[in-house]
Amino acid sequence: MSSFSYQKPLRAVSFICHAPHAKAVSVVGDFNAWNPAAHPLNQMPDHSWLLTMELKHGHHRYAFLVDGVLTLDPRAQGITRNDKGERVCLVPVS
């Protein structure tokens, strides 16, 4: 018999970054301990960058790392600050 605790389901969230000349783009946030290597985006044929990942319900802070530079998402639903005081984006997941 397995032990099972009910958790709210995860929700798919797509991160899209328009950086056609970038060599590497990743999404960093409180969901991956701001780890630049955790969630690299894939470059699409139109040269935008895309990653779809599942996040828990709640509000998550995040930003893009474009060639190592912390970059805000112009499509973000809010702006806040991370623990270092840097401006970052906010995504609500419900």
Secondary structure, 3 states (H helix, E strand, C coil): CCCCCCCCCCEEEEEEEECCCCCCEEEEECCCCCCCCCCECEECCCCEEEEEEEECCEEEEEEEEECCEEECCCCCCEEEECCCCCEEEEEEEC
